[in-house]
Amino acid sequence: MMPQLNGSTKVLAIIGHPVEHSRSPAMQNAALAACGLDYVYVPFGVPPERLAAAVSGLRALGVAGFNVTIPHKIAVMAHLDLLDESAEAAGAVNTVLNDAGRLIGYNTDGEGLVRSLAEDLGVLPGNGTIVIVGAGGAARGAIAALCRAGAGRIVVVNRGRERALELAQSMARRYGATEIIPTADAAELRPWLGDTALLVNTTSLGMQHEAIPFLRVEELPRTAAVYDMVYAPPVTPLLRGATACGLNCANGLGMLAAQGELAFRIWTGALPPAGVMRGVLAAVHPSSQQLDNTRKSA
């Protein structure tokens, strides 16, 4: 149902290029309606060359806040007034609050992951070694949030050694209490697998049904959990292999909902009712139930 718009309705938005595929408008508007808030959430397609003008326009129009998606998550930082620790550490912004004309950038992706790990897998970051597959922006946000949540040791595995090393070093400087170890292939990763409590895929590997070439899930201990940020398809080769080994596993649907809930809280001061955003996503991705069914039948 469309909200009843009036002169006092506050506007929230998402900017990206393209943005037509985004599930955020459906998620956020359902949550706003459930809370009875006088807001509306709309998508704006913004090509890269118009980013500065778009951000300036959103500020001038008094838009209460907005999400940022590909390809603007890094570039938008130059147009903001202040960065929260979550955005500084991740090196990217996915949520912006308009605080009386002052634009403040946040990154809710990492905390969304931590919340999904707890809710979907019962995993707390402080227990055992965490293996992160990938060294891009998603990995950076994930590692920062896991460090803040108390992770003791994180092993980064990436086919490009330099990127893994740079990521490990920069995070170690910021979060000295966490041991962060770069690896580049199966041989370097193997010594750490036996102690792994959690493995997280932060790459797009699996979206085209491809396996992660340097990873053998069967070498993980049977107590390990596996999390794949990919949620479409709902069962990637990584998750299929984890299920075959009897491992606790989940896809990224919970993270997508959790990061949206956290952005909602930044803008409105309250979390939406539990399950509203996830319910919207499940309706759009009904095959997400396939993962639960696969796990139960294993």
C-alpha positions as CSV (number, residue, x, y, z in Angstrom):
1,M,0.0,0.0,0.0
2,M,1.3,3.4,-0.9
3,P,1.9,5.8,2.1
4,Q,-0.4,8.8,2.4
5,L,2.0,11.6,1.4
6,N,1.6,15.1,2.8
7,G,3.6,18.3,3.4
8,S,5.3,16.8,6.5
9,T,6.3,13.4,5.0
10,K,10.0,12.8,5.3
11,V,11.9,11.4,2.3
12,L,14.5,8.6,2.4
13,A,16.2,7.3,-0.7
14,I,18.8,5.0,-2.3
15,I,21.2,6.2,-5.0
16,G,23.1,3.9,-7.3
17,H,23.6,3.1,-11.0
18,P,21.7,1.1,-11.8
19,V,19.2,1.1,-9.0
20,E,16.1,-0.5,-10.5
21,H,17.0,-3.9,-9.1
22,S,17.3,-2.8,-5.4
23,R,15.1,-4.5,-2.8
24,S,15.7,-1.6,-0.4
25,P,12.5,0.4,-1.3
26,A,10.3,-2.6,-0.7
27,M,12.1,-3.5,2.6
28,Q,12.2,0.0,4.0
29,N,8.7,1.1,3.0
30,A,7.3,-2.1,4.6
31,A,9.2,-1.3,7.8
32,L,8.1,2.4,7.8
33,A,4.4,1.3,7.3
34,A,4.7,-1.3,10.1
35,C,6.0,1.5,12.5
36,G,3.4,4.0,11.3
37,L,6.0,6.5,10.4
38,D,5.4,9.4,8.1
39,Y,8.3,8.6,5.7
40,V,8.6,7.4,2.2
41,Y,11.7,5.7,0.6
42,V,12.4,6.1,-3.1
43,P,15.1,5.0,-5.5
44,F,17.2,7.5,-7.6
45,G,19.4,6.4,-10.4
46,V,22.5,8.5,-10.3
47,P,25.3,8.0,-12.9
48,P,28.8,8.5,-11.6
49,E,29.3,11.8,-13.4
50,R,26.2,13.2,-11.5
51,L,27.1,12.0,-8.0
52,A,28.3,15.4,-6.7
53,A,25.2,17.2,-8.0
54,A,22.9,14.4,-6.7
55,V,24.4,14.6,-3.1
56,S,24.2,18.3,-3.2
57,G,20.6,18.1,-4.3
58,L,19.6,15.6,-1.6
59,R,21.2,17.9,1.0
60,A,19.4,21.0,-0.3
61,L,16.0,19.2,-0.5
62,G,16.3,18.1,3.1
63,V,16.1,14.4,2.4
64,A,16.3,12.8,5.8
65,G,18.8,10.1,4.8
66,F,19.8,7.8,2.0
67,N,21.4,4.5,1.2
68,V,24.3,4.3,-1.3
69,T,24.9,1.3,-3.5
70,I,27.2,0.4,-6.4
71,P,29.2,2.2,-7.8
72,H,29.1,5.1,-5.3
73,K,30.0,3.6,-2.0
74,I,33.6,4.9,-2.0
75,A,33.2,8.0,-4.2
76,V,30.4,9.4,-2.0
77,M,32.8,9.8,0.9
78,A,34.3,12.9,-0.7
79,H,30.9,14.6,-0.6
80,L,30.1,14.0,3.1
81,D,30.8,16.2,6.1
82,L,31.6,13.4,8.6
83,L,32.3,9.7,8.6
84,D,31.3,7.3,11.4
85,E,34.0,4.8,12.6
86,S,32.1,2.1,10.8
87,A,32.6,3.9,7.4
88,E,36.2,5.0,8.1
89,A,37.2,1.5,8.9
90,A,35.4,-0.1,6.0
91,G,36.6,2.6,3.6
92,A,33.1,2.8,2.2
93,V,29.6,4.2,3.0
94,N,26.3,2.6,2.4
95,T,24.1,4.8,4.7
96,V,24.0,8.6,5.0
97,L,22.1,10.6,7.7
98,N,21.2,14.2,7.0
99,D,21.6,15.8,10.4
100,A,20.2,19.4,9.9
101,G,22.2,19.8,6.7
102,R,25.3,17.9,7.8
103,L,25.7,14.6,6.0
104,I,27.2,11.8,8.1
105,G,28.3,8.5,6.4
106,Y,28.0,5.1,8.0
107,N,28.6,1.5,6.9
108,T,26.0,-0.9,8.2
109,D,27.1,-3.9,6.1
110,G,29.7,-5.2,8.7
111,E,27.4,-4.9,11.7
112,G,24.6,-6.5,9.6
113,L,26.9,-9.5,9.1
114,V,27.7,-9.8,12.8
115,R,23.9,-9.7,13.6
116,S,23.1,-12.3,10.9
117,L,25.9,-14.5,12.2
118,A,24.3,-14.5,15.7
119,E,20.7,-14.8,14.5
120,D,21.2,-17.3,11.7
121,L,24.1,-19.4,12.9
122,G,24.5,-18.7,16.6
123,V,28.1,-17.6,16.0
124,L,29.9,-15.0,18.2
125,P,33.1,-13.6,16.7
126,G,35.3,-14.1,19.7
127,N,35.4,-17.9,19.5
128,G,38.2,-19.5,17.3
129,T,39.8,-18.5,14.0
130,I,37.7,-16.7,11.4
131,V,38.6,-17.2,7.7
132,I,37.6,-14.4,5.4
133,V,37.6,-15.2,1.7
134,G,38.3,-12.0,-0.4
135,A,40.0,-8.7,0.2
136,G,37.7,-6.2,-1.4
137,G,35.3,-3.6,0.2
138,A,33.0,-6.2,1.6
139,A,35.9,-8.0,3.3
140,R,37.1,-4.7,4.7
141,G,33.7,-3.9,6.2
142,A,33.3,-7.4,7.6
143,I,36.7,-7.5,9.2
144,A,36.3,-4.2,10.8
145,A,32.9,-5.2,12.3
146,L,34.3,-8.6,13.4
147,C,37.2,-6.9,15.1
148,R,35.0,-4.5,16.9
149,A,32.9,-7.5,18.0
150,G,35.9,-9.2,19.7
151,A,37.4,-11.5,17.0
152,G,40.7,-12.9,18.3
153,R,42.2,-14.1,15.0
154,I,41.2,-13.5,11.4
155,V,42.9,-15.2,8.4
156,V,42.4,-13.4,5.1
157,V,42.7,-15.5,1.9
158,N,42.8,-13.8,-1.5
159,R,44.3,-14.8,-4.8
160,G,46.1,-11.4,-5.0
161,R,48.7,-11.5,-2.1
162,E,49.3,-7.8,-2.2
163,R,45.6,-7.0,-1.5
164,A,45.4,-9.5,1.3
165,L,48.6,-8.1,2.8
166,E,47.5,-4.4,2.5
167,L,44.1,-5.3,4.1
168,A,45.6,-7.2,6.9
169,Q,48.2,-4.5,7.7
170,S,45.6,-1.6,7.6
171,M,43.2,-3.5,9.9
172,A,45.9,-4.6,12.3
173,R,46.9,-0.9,12.7
174,R,43.4,0.0,13.6
175,Y,42.4,-3.0,15.6
176,G,45.6,-4.2,17.4
177,A,43.8,-6.6,19.7
178,T,43.0,-8.9,16.7
179,E,45.6,-11.0,15.0
180,I,45.1,-10.7,11.2
181,I,47.0,-13.0,8.9
182,P,47.1,-12.7,5.1
183,T,47.2,-15.8,2.9
184,A,47.1,-16.2,-0.9
185,D,46.4,-19.9,-1.8
186,A,45.2,-23.2,-0.5
187,A,48.7,-24.2,0.8
188,E,49.0,-21.1,2.9
189,L,45.5,-21.4,4.2
190,R,45.5,-25.1,5.0
191,P,47.4,-24.8,8.4
192,W,44.6,-22.5,9.7
193,L,41.6,-24.5,8.6
194,G,41.8,-27.1,11.4
195,D,41.2,-24.3,14.0
196,T,38.5,-22.5,12.0
197,A,35.3,-21.7,13.8
198,L,33.8,-19.6,11.0
199,L,34.4,-19.1,7.3
200,V,32.9,-16.1,5.5
201,N,32.8,-15.6,1.7
202,T,32.8,-11.9,0.9
203,T,33.4,-12.3,-2.8
204,S,30.9,-12.7,-5.7
205,L,32.1,-16.3,-6.3
206,G,29.1,-18.4,-6.4
207,M,26.7,-16.0,-8.0
208,Q,27.3,-17.8,-11.3
209,H,27.3,-21.2,-9.6
210,E,31.1,-21.3,-9.6
211,A,33.1,-22.9,-6.7
212,I,35.9,-21.1,-4.8
213,P,38.9,-22.7,-6.4
214,F,41.4,-22.5,-3.5
215,L,39.0,-23.8,-0.8
216,R,38.2,-27.3,0.3
217,V,35.3,-27.2,2.7
218,E,35.9,-30.8,3.8
219,E,39.1,-29.7,5.5
220,L,37.1,-27.6,8.0
221,P,36.4,-29.1,11.4
222,R,32.8,-30.4,11.8
223,T,32.2,-27.6,14.4
224,A,32.9,-24.8,11.9
225,A,30.2,-22.6,10.5
226,V,30.1,-21.2,6.9
227,Y,28.5,-18.0,5.8
228,D,28.2,-16.9,2.2
229,M,27.3,-13.2,1.6
230,V,25.9,-14.3,-1.8
231,Y,22.1,-14.9,-1.5
232,A,21.2,-15.4,-5.2
233,P,21.3,-18.2,-5.9
234,P,20.3,-19.2,-2.3
235,V,22.5,-22.4,-2.4
236,T,25.9,-21.7,-3.8
237,P,28.5,-24.5,-4.4
238,L,30.2,-23.3,-1.1
239,L,27.0,-23.8,0.9
240,R,26.2,-27.1,-0.9
241,G,29.6,-28.4,0.1
242,A,29.2,-27.2,3.6
243,T,25.8,-28.9,3.9
244,A,27.2,-32.1,2.5
245,C,29.9,-32.0,5.3
246,G,27.2,-31.4,8.0
247,L,28.4,-27.9,8.7
248,N,26.1,-25.1,10.0
249,C,25.7,-22.6,7.2
250,A,23.7,-19.7,5.9
251,N,23.5,-17.4,2.9
252,G,23.6,-13.5,2.9
253,L,19.8,-12.9,3.1
254,G,20.0,-12.3,6.8
255,M,22.8,-9.8,6.4
256,L,20.9,-7.9,3.7
257,A,17.9,-7.5,6.1
258,A,20.1,-6.7,9.1
259,Q,22.0,-3.9,7.4
260,G,18.7,-2.4,6.3
261,E,17.4,-2.5,9.8
262,L,20.5,-0.8,11.1
263,A,20.1,2.0,8.5
264,F,16.5,2.3,9.5
265,R,17.6,2.9,13.1
266,I,20.1,5.5,12.1
267,W,17.4,7.5,10.3
268,T,14.4,7.0,12.7
269,G,16.0,6.1,16.0
270,A,14.2,2.8,16.2
271,L,14.6,-0.7,14.8
272,P,11.6,-2.0,12.7
273,P,9.6,-4.9,14.0
274,A,11.6,-8.1,13.8
275,G,11.1,-10.1,10.6
276,V,9.4,-7.4,8.5
277,M,12.4,-6.7,6.2
278,R,13.4,-10.3,6.0
279,G,9.8,-11.3,5.2
280,V,9.8,-8.9,2.2
281,L,13.1,-10.4,1.0
282,A,11.8,-14.0,1.4
283,A,8.7,-13.1,-0.7
284,V,11.0,-11.7,-3.4
285,H,13.4,-14.6,-3.1
286,P,11.1,-17.6,-2.2
287,S,13.8,-20.0,-3.1
288,S,15.8,-18.8,-0.1
289,Q,13.9,-21.4,1.8
290,Q,15.7,-24.0,-0.2
291,L,18.8,-23.5,2.0
292,D,16.9,-24.4,5.1
293,N,15.3,-27.4,3.5
294,T,18.6,-28.6,2.2
295,R,20.2,-28.3,5.7
296,K,17.3,-30.1,7.4
297,S,17.5,-33.0,5.0
298,A,21.3,-33.4,5.3
